Amino acid sequence: MPMLPGYTLAPIAWADLHDWAAFALRPEMQRFTSTQFTSVDDLRPMIERCLGGSPDAPCLFSVRAAHSGELVSVAGFHSVSSLNRTAEITYSVRPECWGHGLATAVCGALVHWGLQQRGWVRIQATTQLPAQASQRVLQKCGFEREGVLRHFRLVRGLPQDYVVFSRLPDANPDA
């Protein structure tokens, strides 16, 4: 289990659904993502896939403030390949917690866990070109920018370019 002082991390569960929806459905959360949530029902398939038990199932964690129990983030790996020992990281942080280093701390804890505990040989991330804050988080966590994926994902019906980043086990032995 990933560890983060001051927070409890646990595998995403059905009990997290409504707390997650409380911030995931907000427009500012969807600004730089290809995923568009319009109701709590849109989150159900994500949790269901995580609980599926497949070695390639997404692996999401609820992140709760230890002092209050408030869900402050949902983060993990939305794409996992057991064959290639790779995963793609994802993180969302409640907007009230932005700008305090939480995304960097969560990302760093998950990367450490994925490389050390799961033995992945590559963790990648993709961000839309204008998502500068997310790109800074990734760079602080030892990710290297690899390039631009042209027309990588449709965002509200329009193809968008994405920047791809990767983190390899030998990139930073302390992480």
C-alpha positions as CSV (number, residue, x, y, z in Angstrom):
1,M,0.0,0.0,0.0
2,P,1.4,3.4,-0.9
3,M,2.3,5.5,2.2
4,L,1.9,9.3,2.6
5,P,2.3,10.9,6.0
6,G,-0.8,12.8,7.2
7,Y,-3.1,10.9,4.8
8,T,-4.6,7.4,4.6
9,L,-4.5,5.7,1.3
10,A,-6.8,2.7,0.5
11,P,-7.9,0.9,-2.6
12,I,-10.9,2.7,-4.1
13,A,-14.1,1.3,-2.8
14,W,-17.8,1.7,-3.4
15,A,-18.0,3.8,-0.2
16,D,-15.8,6.4,-1.9
17,L,-18.2,7.0,-4.8
18,H,-20.2,10.0,-3.6
19,D,-17.3,11.7,-1.9
20,W,-15.3,11.3,-5.2
21,A,-18.3,12.6,-7.3
22,A,-18.5,15.7,-5.0
23,F,-15.3,17.1,-6.7
24,A,-14.9,14.9,-9.8
25,L,-18.1,16.4,-11.4
26,R,-16.9,20.0,-11.0
27,P,-16.1,21.8,-14.3
28,E,-12.6,22.8,-13.1
29,M,-11.7,19.2,-12.6
30,Q,-12.4,18.3,-16.2
31,R,-10.7,21.3,-17.8
32,F,-7.6,19.3,-18.9
33,T,-8.9,15.8,-19.2
34,S,-10.5,13.7,-21.9
35,T,-12.8,12.2,-19.4
36,Q,-16.1,13.9,-18.8
37,F,-18.2,13.1,-15.8
38,T,-21.7,14.3,-15.8
39,S,-23.2,12.2,-13.0
40,V,-22.1,9.9,-10.2
41,D,-23.1,7.0,-12.5
42,D,-20.1,7.9,-14.7
43,L,-17.7,7.0,-11.9
44,R,-19.2,3.6,-11.3
45,P,-17.6,1.7,-14.2
46,M,-14.2,3.0,-13.1
47,I,-14.6,1.6,-9.6
48,E,-16.0,-1.6,-11.0
49,R,-12.9,-2.1,-13.2
50,C,-10.6,-1.5,-10.3
51,L,-12.4,-4.1,-8.2
52,G,-12.4,-6.6,-11.1
53,G,-9.3,-8.5,-9.9
54,S,-7.6,-8.7,-13.3
55,P,-3.8,-8.2,-13.2
56,D,-4.3,-5.4,-15.8
57,A,-7.2,-3.8,-13.9
58,P,-6.8,-0.1,-13.1
59,C,-5.5,0.5,-9.6
60,L,-7.0,3.6,-8.0
61,F,-6.6,4.8,-4.4
62,S,-8.7,7.0,-2.2
63,V,-6.6,9.6,-0.4
64,R,-8.1,10.9,2.8
65,A,-6.8,13.6,5.2
66,A,-5.9,11.6,8.4
67,H,-7.2,14.4,10.7
68,S,-10.6,14.7,9.1
69,G,-11.3,11.7,7.0
70,E,-12.1,14.0,4.0
71,L,-11.5,12.5,0.6
72,V,-8.9,14.9,-0.9
73,S,-7.7,12.9,-3.9
74,V,-8.3,9.9,-6.0
75,A,-5.1,8.7,-7.7
76,G,-3.5,5.6,-9.1
77,F,-3.0,3.9,-12.4
78,H,-5.7,3.9,-15.1
79,S,-3.8,1.7,-17.5
80,V,-1.8,-1.2,-16.4
81,S,0.0,-3.8,-18.5
82,S,1.2,-6.8,-16.5
83,L,2.8,-8.2,-19.7
84,N,5.0,-5.1,-20.2
85,R,5.2,-4.2,-16.5
86,T,4.1,-0.7,-17.2
87,A,1.3,1.6,-16.0
88,E,0.0,5.1,-16.6
89,I,-0.5,7.3,-13.6
90,T,-3.6,9.5,-12.9
91,Y,-4.3,11.8,-10.1
92,S,-7.1,14.2,-9.2
93,V,-7.0,16.5,-6.2
94,R,-10.0,18.3,-4.7
95,P,-9.7,21.9,-5.9
96,E,-9.7,23.3,-2.4
97,C,-6.4,21.5,-1.9
98,W,-4.7,22.8,-5.1
99,G,-1.4,24.7,-4.7
100,H,-0.3,23.0,-1.5
101,G,1.9,20.2,-2.9
102,L,-0.6,17.5,-2.4
103,A,-0.6,16.3,-6.1
104,T,3.2,16.1,-6.0
105,A,3.2,14.2,-2.7
106,V,0.5,11.8,-3.9
107,C,2.2,11.3,-7.3
108,G,5.5,10.7,-5.7
109,A,4.1,8.1,-3.2
110,L,2.3,6.2,-6.0
111,V,5.4,6.2,-8.3
112,H,7.5,4.9,-5.4
113,W,5.0,2.1,-4.7
114,G,4.6,1.2,-8.4
115,L,8.3,0.9,-9.0
116,Q,9.2,-0.8,-5.7
117,Q,6.2,-2.9,-4.9
118,R,4.7,-3.7,-8.3
119,G,8.1,-3.9,-10.1
120,W,7.0,-1.8,-13.0
121,V,9.7,-0.8,-15.4
122,R,7.9,2.2,-16.7
123,I,5.3,4.6,-15.4
124,Q,4.0,7.1,-17.9
125,A,1.8,10.1,-17.8
126,T,0.1,12.1,-20.5
127,T,-1.2,15.7,-20.1
128,Q,-2.8,18.1,-22.5
129,L,-0.4,20.7,-23.8
130,P,-1.8,23.6,-21.7
131,A,-1.8,21.6,-18.4
132,Q,1.3,23.2,-17.1
133,A,0.6,22.6,-13.4
134,S,0.3,18.9,-14.0
135,Q,3.5,18.9,-16.0
136,R,5.3,20.6,-13.1
137,V,4.0,17.9,-10.7
138,L,5.4,15.2,-13.0
139,Q,8.8,16.8,-13.4
140,K,9.1,17.2,-9.6
141,C,8.4,13.5,-9.3
142,G,11.3,12.6,-11.7
143,F,9.3,12.2,-14.9
144,E,11.0,13.1,-18.1
145,R,9.2,14.7,-21.0
146,E,9.4,12.4,-24.1
147,G,7.5,14.3,-26.7
148,V,4.1,15.2,-28.0
149,L,1.5,12.7,-29.1
150,R,-0.4,14.4,-31.9
151,H,-4.2,14.0,-31.8
152,F,-3.9,11.5,-29.0
153,R,-7.3,11.8,-27.4
154,L,-10.6,13.3,-28.3
155,V,-11.6,16.0,-25.8
156,R,-15.2,16.9,-26.0
157,G,-15.3,15.7,-29.6
158,L,-12.0,17.4,-30.8
159,P,-8.6,15.7,-31.2
160,Q,-6.1,17.1,-28.8
161,D,-2.3,16.9,-28.6
162,Y,-0.8,15.5,-25.4
163,V,2.6,15.6,-23.9
164,V,3.9,12.2,-22.8
165,F,6.2,11.8,-19.8
166,S,7.9,8.7,-18.3
167,R,9.5,7.6,-15.1
168,L,11.8,4.7,-15.1
169,P,13.2,2.8,-12.0
170,D,16.7,4.2,-12.5
171,A,15.6,7.8,-13.0
172,N,15.9,8.7,-9.3
173,P,16.9,5.9,-6.9
174,D,15.6,7.9,-3.9
175,A,12.0,8.1,-5.2
